[in-house]
């Protein structure tokens, strides 16, 4: 195959850059996410020597610092550098597609990658993930380059690139294990393999060495970032997960909210000043409170791992479904964004970036199957897919983590289209029919969901729209706020708590905008009677259309109306759907305790605690109730254990605010001790 002309490569690069530049001008991103800008500025002010261990991507912090050194406070300059690297990603994809599929397919790959929604979205946002995609594509290109050159010294390049990738996200270290066998099979010489491996690992370590050295100096331990892998593993594998996004302990979210409120009121310094408290540190604080002793990151990680393994072991059917859904979401058209500014920008970019994963994914899978006949040529792309897919299945799927997979799938997609075109051209009707029907089947598979996935993605969308509405309301942008709240109401049942909250915001907004009739209607919908809501929800239940959350909401309403038997039936139904849910078990146990079903209540309290209730607001009361049960059973040792745990939980419950009931319980426990 002929080499590409420099003029062609320059055209590809400059056209991709120009398109991204136009996106920055005509569809600018709302940059609410300032974490890396602050961390980069701090790094610059400390002469590029970290004053504390990195909690987030070190390479992106340095990238921001270098850009700030050049552009100062002109943040658009940073985005220019990001789209510069993004344009290089398009160039490398073009070159890879040319090598594997030919020139015509390469142009198709370029058109798709140039205007690809997720690529442009993350290249114009202050997040590090575009670097992960750029380095993944660069690594694939470098593997094809060294395979052609066959020079030992060439193995320095993938080592350097992988070193930078590990500094972007430390799990790239596993990619090194996958790449190294290529060094042997290139020439099948063990002595050459050892030399290549030495060069590859040496260049990788040289890149990592400055950051590792800083960590040794700061905390006495080698490492890339301050991480709590057990906490991430638990947050990816618990009762709340369906495959996308991660779900940390509720107490961590509550603590972050408290800290944010304190900063807003001036009671707390910026999150990014010493002492720094990221997710890893807060997770460590929570585990220390629950265990009743100070824990380091390693001990805290083991603590969370135990909870994750308990979930996987006790609920194998639920866990298997979770892992299958994660795999499904890796190749699913659904875009799972986990940053509010990215969610709002995604809608702005959609009209300009028509190419998206919802149709690239099915074509990409088809292309993977087509590539098996020449599988050796596609190994570098397979390695990225295997590495990224394995990690997302073990942890969780989110679009920004999936970018390297999407980049590889673009190449596979154009290959599938090429194969289909050639089958038609050569009148291979059987092959054409197989490819067409396979593509249709995969299209539906990649764009449909089961019930739990539908409910979760719907809830995520409505929560994000509601949050953006509240943000617009607080920022005094009434028109934007109305749009977001109306988006929620377009899909939400008017009898839900979220819908009524939307109406409460809309009533004054409509009045402010001069729509008094709409304001009155919103006020009326915000104050529906309990009987009306219960009747509506019961009708959904009778038709078999009730969601899990609606079931819990109806149980709460029956509790308010002092109808515990009806509430108990609903909670038992909910547990049959989600037996691992600790809060549902707690509510059921409380009702069983009221009905003098002591053995059942005791069992459910204990299961709820094992399932993660200690990370929640109700943890103190659950421990207190269990202690009283054991005390009534003349088991002072177990009673003392749970009284002690209840006192520990006070440090977590205080983040939620303590009512008189909890204060009274604490006084009782102190009196007993």
Secondary structure, DSSP 4 states (H G I P E B T S, - for coil): -PPPPHHHHHHHHHHHHHHHHHHHHHS-------HHHHHHHHHHHTTT--SS--SS-HHHHHHHHHHHHHHTT-HHHHHHHHHHHHHHHHHHHHHHHHHHH-HHHHHHHHHHHHTBHHHHHHHTSS-THHHHHHHHHHHHHHHHHHHHH--GGGHHHHHHHHHHHHHH-GGGHHHHHHHHHHHHHTTT-HHHHHHHHHHHHHHHHHHHHHHHHHHHHHHSS--SS---HHHHHHHHSSTT-SSBS----HHHHHHHHHHHHHHHTTSS--TTSSSP--HHHHHHHHHHHHHTS---HHHHHHHHHHHHHHHHHHTHHHHHHHHHHHHHHHTSS------HHHHHHHHHHTTT--B-HHHHHHHHHHHHHHHGGGGGGGHHHHHHHHHHHHHHHHS-B-HHHHHHHHHHHHHHHHHHHHHHHHHHHTT-HHHHHHHHHHHHHHHHHTT---HHHHHHHHHHHHHHHHHHHHHHHHTT-HHHHHHHHHHHHHHS-TTSHHHHHHHHHHHHHHHHTT-HHHHHHHHHHTT--HHHHHHHHHHHHHTT---HHHHHHHHHHHHHTT-HHHHHHHHHHHHHH-TT-HHHHHHHHHHHHHTT-HHHHHHHHHHHHHTTGGGSTTHHHHHHHHHHHHHHTT-HHHHHHHHHHHHHHHHHHTTT---HHHHHHHHHHHHH-
